[in-house]
Amino acid sequence: MSNDLSDELDKQLSVLTGFMANTDDAAVAVVARGEIPHLVDAVRALLEEHQLDEKGRCRVCRVRWRLPGRRVTTPCRAYLAAHLCLSGAAAATAEERRSTQQSNAARLAA
């Protein structure tokens, strides 16, 4: 992906999350009704690219080899990321990371 496309996508997501955090509930509901279907479509498109085979293995993500002839499969990163984000686990981890960064910044400023 080109940097311009990546930057634009990051900007769109930042604007959306900033709006959701700093706007009244009525406006958030209106925007959410319009944006959530687009976000769901984006997640489905990514997961479609990582379609699992009959054994639950992703055809896109790599398979690691440990010993000759012995494959070690890892969870598909796209499915794992989607699951963590939708379950709230990623949000909890991100909040912990933000809290740690803020604490470190406060210590450095002191």
Secondary structure, 3 states (H helix, E strand, C coil): CCHHHHHHHHHHHHHHHHHHHCCCHHHHHHHHHHHHHHHHHHHHHHHHHCCECCCCCECCCCCEEEECCEEECCCCHHHHHHHHHHHCHHHHHHHHHHHHHHHHHHHHHC
